[in-house]
Structures are given as structure tokens and as C-alpha cells.
């Protein structure tokens, strides 16, 4: 049975069909609830379009040993088991109808730069983007992404990193 996480996302969109359509750990639902509330719903609102979940939680990953799709407690590396503050993180691969992955990625990076969504990982692939809420900016490309798209994406990542760094410097000096 499907249960709503937020107005536009249900748990069934995030649970892994390969593992019985159930959350993998007791923390799984809370991790994805936060991802929906703080990242995916604001992205959906900013784009004015539906966000389709391609992939959510997985018990294992063939592409990254410490994938944010995996529950933190199942990741081999202790240092990759959540955000810098120790709270758990989550990931989703998403598509937005009528938009190219590069445009969705640029929008996500802009929202991170403006601190409207949490800083996290953004990966670009030919047909979707990866988004996570790891608490630090990370970026990569999947195979099949052309050089022009990659260069445009990398430039936006640099701009986002600069904006985040400046906002952290300004935000840390309240007496100035």
C-alpha cells in the first residue's frame, strides 16, 4: 500500500522493487521524507513541473560502493554514512517531463546556490539527474554525457560552490 510522504511524492516511488517494495532500514522513510520536503518539493515548485522519480533507495549499488541511494548503515565506508553533522542522507534519480537533464541540473544547482534546497550531490546522465542531500557539494557525469553538456554543467557547479562558500562566510559573521 502506498503512503504519501509529501503532497507530490509517495513512498512507493522510492522503495526498491528488487527488494520487495519495502524500506530497507528503520531510518529509510525518514531519510526520504526529508529529501522530499527539503529538496524535491522545492525543485518541483521552482520548475513548475512534475518531478518523476527514476530510482530511490537501493540495498546495493553497482556503480558506487557508497551510493547515497543505499541506507547509510549499509555503506562500506564509515565516513560516507551520512551528512557531516551525522544525520542520514538520501538520493533520488529524477526526470522532469519536457526538460533536458542539463536544465534540471542547472536549476537544482541554482537552488543550492541560493540556499533554497540543501547542498548535496548532483550527477548528470543522458536521461536523468541524480540529486542527494549529503550536506556538501559533489558533482559527476554518467557515461554518455557529451562534452558541451559537461562543460556547461561544470561551470554551474563552480558558480554554485562559490555562492555556497560566500553565503557561509557571510552567514558566519553576524557582527559585521
matplotlib code that plots the C-alpha trace (Angstrom):
import matplotlib.pyplot as plt

x = [0.0, 1.3, 1.7, 2.2, 5.5, 4.6, 1.8, 3.5, 5.6, 4.7, 6.8, 6.2, 8.3, 11.4, 11.3, 13.3, 11.2, 14.1, 13.8, 10.1, 8.9, 9.8, 12.0, 15.4, 16.1, 14.1, 15.6, 14.7, 11.3, 12.5, 15.5, 13.3, 10.7, 13.4, 14.7, 11.1, 10.3, 13.6, 14.8, 12.3, 9.2, 11.1, 12.6, 9.2, 7.8, 10.7, 10.3, 6.6, 6.5, 6.2, 9.3, 9.4, 11.4, 13.5, 15.2, 15.2, 16.5, 18.6, 20.1, 23.3, 24.8, 26.7, 28.2, 29.2, 30.1, 29.0, 26.0, 23.6, 20.8, 21.9, 20.9, 23.9, 24.3, 24.8, 27.6, 31.1, 32.9, 32.1, 33.0, 30.2, 27.5, 25.5, 25.9, 28.8, 26.6, 26.0, 22.4, 21.4, 21.2, 19.2, 19.3, 16.9, 17.4, 14.9, 13.4, 11.3, 9.0, 9.7, 13.1, 16.6, 18.7, 21.1, 18.3, 17.1, 20.6, 21.2, 18.0, 19.0, 22.4, 20.8, 18.5, 21.5, 23.5, 20.5, 20.3, 16.7, 17.5, 20.2, 23.6, 24.3, 25.4, 24.3, 25.1, 24.2, 23.3, 21.9, 18.3, 18.1, 19.9, 20.9, 20.2, 21.1, 21.3, 24.8, 25.5, 28.4, 28.6, 29.6, 29.2, 29.9, 28.8, 27.5, 28.7, 27.2, 27.1, 28.6, 31.5, 29.5, 26.9, 29.6, 31.4, 28.1, 27.4, 30.9, 30.7, 27.4, 29.0, 31.8, 29.3, 27.3, 30.4, 31.4, 27.9, 27.7, 31.2, 30.3, 26.9, 28.7, 31.3, 28.7, 26.4, 29.2, 29.9, 26.7, 28.5, 29.9]
y = [0.0, 3.4, 6.2, 9.9, 11.4, 14.9, 16.3, 15.2, 12.1, 8.7, 6.1, 3.6, 5.8, 5.4, 1.8, -0.7, -3.2, -5.6, -6.0, -6.4, -2.8, -2.2, 0.3, -1.3, 0.1, 1.8, 5.2, 4.9, 6.5, 9.5, 10.0, 10.1, 12.3, 14.9, 14.6, 15.1, 18.0, 19.9, 19.1, 17.6, 19.6, 22.9, 21.8, 20.9, 24.2, 26.2, 24.3, 24.4, 20.8, 17.3, 15.5, 11.8, 9.5, 7.1, 5.5, 5.9, 3.6, 0.6, -2.1, -2.1, -0.2, -1.5, 1.9, 3.3, 1.4, 4.3, 5.4, 7.8, 5.6, 3.0, 3.3, 4.8, 1.8, -0.5, 1.6, 0.1, 3.4, 4.8, 8.4, 8.1, 7.1, 10.4, 14.1, 16.0, 16.6, 12.8, 12.9, 10.4, 11.4, 10.1, 10.2, 10.0, 9.9, 12.2, 13.3, 16.3, 16.0, 18.5, 19.4, 18.2, 16.7, 19.6, 22.2, 20.3, 20.0, 23.8, 24.6, 22.3, 23.9, 27.4, 26.5, 25.1, 28.3, 30.4, 28.0, 27.2, 23.5, 21.7, 21.4, 17.9, 15.8, 16.4, 13.9, 14.3, 11.5, 11.4, 10.9, 11.9, 13.6, 12.3, 14.5, 13.9, 15.8, 14.8, 18.3, 19.1, 19.8, 16.9, 16.5, 14.0, 12.8, 9.4, 7.8, 9.2, 12.8, 14.9, 17.3, 20.5, 19.5, 18.5, 21.9, 23.8, 21.7, 22.1, 25.9, 25.9, 23.7, 26.2, 29.1, 27.1, 26.3, 30.0, 31.1, 28.5, 29.5, 33.2, 32.5, 30.5, 33.3, 36.0, 33.9, 33.1, 36.8, 38.2, 41.1, 42.7]
z = [0.0, -1.0, 1.6, 0.9, 2.0, 0.8, -1.4, -4.6, -3.6, -2.3, -0.6, -3.4, -5.7, -3.6, -2.3, -4.3, -6.3, -6.4, -2.6, -2.1, -2.3, 1.4, 3.2, 3.8, 7.3, 10.1, 9.1, 5.4, 5.4, 7.5, 5.1, 2.1, 3.8, 4.4, 0.8, -0.5, 1.8, 1.6, -1.9, -4.3, -3.4, -3.7, -7.0, -8.3, -7.2, -8.8, -12.1, -12.2, -13.4, -12.1, -11.0, -11.8, -9.6, -11.7, -8.7, -4.9, -2.2, -3.1, -1.0, -3.1, -6.0, -9.0, -9.8, -6.4, -3.2, -1.0, -3.1, -1.3, -2.7, -0.1, 3.6, 5.4, 7.7, 4.6, 3.1, 3.5, 4.3, 7.7, 6.5, 3.9, 6.2, 6.3, 6.3, 8.0, 11.1, 11.3, 10.2, 7.4, 3.8, 0.8, -3.0, -6.0, -9.7, -11.3, -14.7, -15.5, -18.5, -21.2, -19.8, -20.6, -17.7, -18.0, -17.4, -14.4, -13.1, -13.6, -11.7, -8.8, -8.6, -8.7, -5.8, -3.9, -4.6, -3.3, -0.3, -1.2, -1.1, 0.9, -0.7, -2.0, -4.9, -8.4, -11.1, -14.7, -17.0, -20.6, -19.5, -15.8, -12.9, -9.5, -6.5, -2.9, 0.3, 1.6, 3.1, 0.8, -2.9, -5.2, -8.9, -11.6, -15.0, -16.1, -19.3, -22.5, -21.4, -24.2, -23.6, -24.2, -21.7, -19.2, -19.6, -19.1, -16.0, -14.5, -14.9, -13.0, -10.3, -9.9, -9.6, -7.1, -5.0, -5.0, -3.9, -1.1, 0.1, 0.1, 1.9, 4.6, 5.1, 5.3, 7.4, 9.9, 10.7, 12.2, 13.9, 10.7]

ax = plt.figure().add_subplot(projection="3d")
ax.plot(x, y, z, "-o")
ax.set_aspect("equal")
plt.show()
